[in-house]
Every structure is written in structure tokens, then in C-alpha cells.
Amino acid sequence: MYRNLTIRQKQIVWAWAFLAIPVLFYTVIRFYPTGNAILISFQNWNLLGDRTWAGMENYQKLWNDPVFWKVFKNTFIYLLLGTPISLVLSFVIAYHLDKLRFMHGFLRMLYFLPFMTSAVAMAWVWRWFYQDVPIGLFNNILAGFGIPQIAFLQSTTNALPAVLAPAVWAGLGFQVIIFMAGLRAIPTSYYEAAKIDGVGWFTVLTQITIPLLRPTIVFIVVFSSIGFLRIFDHVFNMTTNNPGGPLNATKPLVLMIYDTAFNGFDMGYAAAQTVVLFTILLIVSLIQLRLLRST
Amino acid sequence: MNAYLKGLALAGLTSSAALFASAASAVEIEYWQYFFDARVEAMETLIANFEAANPDITVTMTHFPYADYRTKVAAAIPAGEGPDVVQLFYGWLNDYVEADLIQPLPADTFPAAQIDADFFPMVQAMKDGDNYWALPTAVRSLALFYNERLFEEAGIDGPPETLDELMETAAALTKLDGAGNITQVGITAGMTAQDHHWWREGLVRQFGGDPYADDYQTVNYNTDAGAAALDFYTNMFLGDPPVTAIGFMDEPQAAFKAGRAGMHIDGSFRIGSLNGTRGLKWGVTELPANADGTRSNYSSYWVNAITTKAEGEKYDASVKFMQYITSDEAMQIWLDTVGELPAKPSVGMTEANANDETFGPFIRGLAYANTTKFANESGQRQLMVEMVERIQLEGMDPAESLAIAAEAEQKLLDDYYAE
């Protein structure tokens, strides 16, 4: 039978033969669980007993759950604070690092180091930095100057920025590297032309560098937005005794899902939250992909 | 080539047949528990003793980190991949019974009347009619740990006996730096640790209340007694001057271990980790009584149960194993190795154990202990944590915060028991 196929058809057969493995992999590892999660979100299940049909019950519960709205808000605060701050910081660092020759490699390594460190270890170290006297580094410094100590993690207002700071710091190295690659990719002829015309550095920055970095910026925004929307390990490890606390002030959506599923064993409700997170991520990614395409 | 393959397949078949034949002569059962050094060590001793007495039975133990244990057990047993005998937290039992994943212990080997008489009364939560669903080897209760060095330094002769003395002692042990920051707490505090148990089953009862009604299905602490208990508790860190701080040195047990806390309420399972601490000289005493001398304690336990996977000879072997791990001998081994208290008065209340300097206060505490029947322990604890946080961080009126907690917990219980 294979013999009777045209060359074009044979190519297709071979292409599918090779594609079969990743397709199978994705079906089993990605699509089946995703579909199953959507199905569970319409059911009640405690992992032990039978699944029972719940209809829209889990979604109604979600809509009426004040904790969900608090967590929803937190997730977007992580996104709306984290993404711009890390974008600006990493650009400033990359812009200046790019001009620097002295110890360039060493400095770049220093910025990249946190990205390679385990998030869990880092979160715990920062958690101890933030403690009250006598063990907290920051508060010991403040106390040394006679300044009253600051409740970093034990506060409903300070806790979220305190948790976000190490997360931003950890992601910085990667973004700096991407920005530097973007900066190097800009043809030097533009800069030479600008120099001949006698244009100032600010004009060069706003008229040449930033516009030509647009694909890089879009990539970093997409990448870090998804990262901040899915923030979990920093929050969980810095607040393990009271995950997402105090009073849900730091709780992101992923932590709520984890808590509902593996402490509450309410799999249906957790799946409904997952579907909401999935939808948010999908919308954000689609918007950003659209922006990327228009370049 | 073909002949070679056939030969290989044949060899494989015969060797695997031989393997099965040798396995069939001995029964192998599987036991699961979570990983905690001393518990694994104790269980290894028990298994060795059991196998010596029953040479035809092999017990294989598998353990997981505590954080994954509940999920792994819950995923494995329904899938038929799980153990024959499993260790479960008493609070999970309901779910396992309802999902038909464990089977009752046979009434002829474990007669309910006998167990009622032999075990501490809180074990009766595991009983259903004439059958017990599961039995513990060991139980836990709370007691007051204190740092003997700090007591000496502050010139205090002994641990406090009453709640009023507790506050006085704690005040004498609290130290501040020049800026007024606490550098040593009189007593640790934090609902995230064991304090939520102390508050529920200890303080609320000591202030004249009864934290739950209807077999723990109705919240009953939104009363004057509950308010008084909450007032006593929050006074420790919001009073003037405070004798503790929530989150001091990150975790209460860390502060005590580091010698920065005068007193610390914790469970018997903490003994092991405090024992090896260099420079820490600690003592332990019963939880303080109220003004009338009433004491109240919380106890909890892990039970062993036979899963529905165990059938035929595996079931018989599992029953034998259950008999051994709930025997007096096993309980004494568990106490000596893990420091968890025997589940039977016949072992716990022996002269040596009940007057033991370390275990004594915990064992005596069992006599007046209550066991909360949790629907979702971490969820219910979280509500206690938030009850205190609303008062401390948002300045909410304690009565209002208590009412919110009671309402939220009632909703949680209603949702759970409605299913």
C-alpha cells in the first residue's frame, strides 16, 4: 500500500511517524490531564471516594468566595508590580552593563547567580532576613540605629511586597541576559549614523535602542507575566506556617489551588480554580502574542 | 536467531516461575507510614520482633515524607497499589471508612468490649458498633516545656501550676532590648503551632466552656467562656507589657530550642528533637490549671488500619501484625524509641512511666484530655490563626473576630458532614 503513495504522501506519512511520539506524549501528559481537570471542576471528589456530578456548583462557590476574590486581586498585584519593576530594573542594569568593559563577565555572573539558585533555599534565606530581632538581618540593622523594627511578613500591607522582592531579584539575571542579547543584536550602523548626526544619548535611547528592543521587551513581558501569575514557591516557602498569610495577604491563586486540593482534599473546587487560572493565562498570553505579531 | 530468542523467553519464564514459587511459601504484607526517624526505627524493631515470632510472614515497610504522605496514601489505596496495613491520622478515618478503603478489625480478635476496657477512652472514636476500624500504638498529648537555665537566671524556683502563675512567670522571663524590642519571650505563642489545640481543648474548657457540641459537628465556643479564653490568649502578646510575640524567631519551637523562650507548649513528639540540643536544659510539666485547679488537655493519635486490599492469607497476616503492634510490648518499644505515649493505661500508667520525669506530665495529661474530631485539621487551624490575626493586625474587636471564626468553622463542618 505504501508503495502506491506519491512522494508527497510518503513525506506526510514519515512526518507523522516521527511526530507520533511527541503527539502521544502531549496527549497523555498534557491534553488528557487538562481535559480531566476541566471535567473534575464540574464534579465533587475528595480523592478517595467516587466522583459525583456537581454541575456549576464549584464555580458558584468560587464566585461567592471572598477568599477567591482576595487571592485574585493578589495575583494581579504580583503581576502588575512584579512585571514593570523587573522590566525596568533589568533594562537599566543591562543597558549599563553593556557599556561596561571592566569585570564585565564577573558582574554578569553575579546578576545571573540568583536565577540559578533554588527558589526554596532563597525564599528561606529571605524569610530569615525579614524576621524580627533578635534574628532578622534587616530589623537588627534598624535596631542598631535605634529605629523601631518593621513587621515585614507579619503585616497585611508589607507582606506582599516583601515576598515579591526576592521573586523579582531572582528573575532579574535571566532578563538582564536577554536584554543584553537584544542590545547586541542592534546593528552598530544605526549608532554610527546617530553619532555623525550629533544626536544626544537620550534621543539615541528613545529613538533607536528602545524601539529596536521591542521584540525583546515583548518576550520578557510575556515570560515574566506568566511567571508572576503562577508565583507559588516564594510565597509558600516564606509563609509555610501560615501559607499565603497573614489573613491571605500574600496568597496567590496557585497557592489557593494547592491548599484546596491537598489540605482540603476538595478536588472539584480546586479544579474549578485551576480552570480559572488556565483561562487567565490563556487570555494574557493571547493578548501578548498578538502584540508580538504586530511587530 | 529465532531459536536463540525462544530459548531466552523460555529461560525467562522458568526463572520467573521459580521466583513466584519461592515467594508463595511466605506471606508478604506491606506497611506504610510517614517518615520520621524515630518512628521508622521503632517500626523496624517491631517488624523484626514480629517476623522472629512469625517466620512465615514478611512485613515490608514503605515510608514517605510527611508532606506527601496523605496525598500518596489517598492516591494509592483506591488504585489498589497501596499497603495492607496503613498508618492514618485519626482525623482522616471517616473519609477512608466512607470510601470503603479500610476494613473493620475482626470482632473475635479485637472484641470491642475488651478494647474499651484496655485502651484510653479517646480511642473509642474509632469504634463503630461491635467493631473497631483502627487502633493506635501510641497517643500524644500536650505539656508545658520550660527552660531550666532561664528559670534559674530569673530566680524562679519551679514551673507555674496555674494560668495566673503562667502569666507572672512569663512576665519575669521576658527580656527587651534598648529600643523596646523583645529579645527573649516568656512563653512562645502562635496558633500555627500547637496553640490552637491548647486554646480549643484546654483554655476554652478551663474557662467553663465546651468548644464543640453534637459530637464535634457544632461549634460551641462563641460564648462567654470562649471570649474569656481568647482574651487570656491574646493578652499574652497584646497585654501591657506583652510576654510574647507572635512569629518570634519564626517558629515557637525554634525559639525554645535556641534558648530564647522561657516556656513553650508542645506535644510529646517534640521530646526527641529537644533531647539532643546542646546547651539547652529543659524540663516539662503538666499544662497549667485554672483557678479552681481544673486542667484540660488535647490528645491526638495515628492509627493503624487494614486496607480492603488485604485478602485471604494476607488478611490473616495483617490481623496478626495488627495484634502485635497494639500489644503492650510494642507500646513500650514505641515509647522508648519515639517518645510517644502508650495507648493503654496498662502500659502508660505503670509506676515507672507515669512518674517518668519527661513522659510523666504527658501521660498524666491523657487522663483529662479530649480529642477534637476534625473535618479538615489544617482548615480549622487556619481559622484560629486568622481569628488572632484579625485582632492583632487589623485591630478588630475580639468578640467580633471570635464570632467570624465560629461562623466560618461551622460552615466548614456543615459542608463536610453534608456530603
Interface residues (C-beta under 8 A of the other chain):
Chain A: N44 N46 L47 L48 G49 D50 R127 W128 Q131 D132 V133 P134 I135 N139 A143 G146 I147 P148 Q149 L153 Q154 S155 T156 N241 N242 G245 P246 L247 D259 F262 N263 G264 F265
Chain B: R70 T71 A74 A75 I77 P78 D95 Y96 E98 A99 L101 D177 G178 A179 G180 N181 I182 T183 G190 T192 A193 A245 I246 G247 F248 M249 D250 E251 R260 N376 S378 G379 Q382 V385 E386 E389 R390 L393 E394 E419
